[in-house]
């Protein structure tokens, strides 16, 4: 089977050859259609779309596997935290501050003091802060720029572009 780029090259070569001749647009279109290149191009495009859909077919299974692995990771982190809390509780109950092992050591450390706010409404005003508002960040108004350019105005640093996309319906 011929590659898509080769079919496209054949199509363009035939179109250029006919364009160089003294033919009208209808004759050129009929000749290209009669050559079978457009049918071959359509068959190739259909095959490529089937392959693209096949590549996407696994996405739901991949998303489900990602969700499963994330849940497994969260569960394992929870198990590890629970085991460490269990170890801390029992070391504290036994009055053991440090355990040395061949690969690591386990010790109980005191965290630095932290403030716990249990009733924020009863705090005096001198202990309250109001964060400064963030300054607004200027962003281009693309709708206004597009409207200005469409009316013929010159907008330095901006231009209208029109891309293309493939639509499979």
Helices and strands as residue ranges (DSSP letters): H 4-20, H 25-35, H 37-57, H 59-94, E 98-100, E 105-107, G 120-122, G 125-127, H 142-150
